[in-house]
């Protein structure tokens, strides 16, 4: 009988530790990148990058990453792009555009987290000029204190446009990407969600 009681006590402690661990995990920010399993009212159930199911509410903009050509880059669009300095020349490896301005206080440039030799730029396109093998793009960085001119070649590896979608675009079986944060009420929310639409999947940009 004593042995049974001891085992029961040990199991109770282990269960408490597991519950505590799960609670801490639930309170952390999560990166969702997986298939939508179910839509429950305003909530989406999908898997995070660790394979665990997450229920969250898309509370902001929903987009799809639509492929474009360099000829569709336009002045007035907001842009994000990555550059590497190769012999004094900025080589562009990724560009994506959108038709809305970013919030004040957004960073202008920063080193890439995955490769500090690269730079992530955010800003607004002020002009686009056609060149022999692509376009020359002038950009004023966020905050307006600096600017840069780069050539975006037809062969740029990653190029897409953030097209705004409605909530109904989120369908079971579609791939979805979002960073979700728990609110004070314990509900996970994301202010920016990228979803697969018409077979076009969210692009994971190293950065």
Helices and strands as residue ranges (DSSP letters): H 2-27, E 30-40, E 43-48, E 53-67, G 70-72, E 78-86, E 89-98, E 109-111, E 118-131, E 134-141, E 147-153, E 158-165, G 167-169, E 175-182, E 188-195
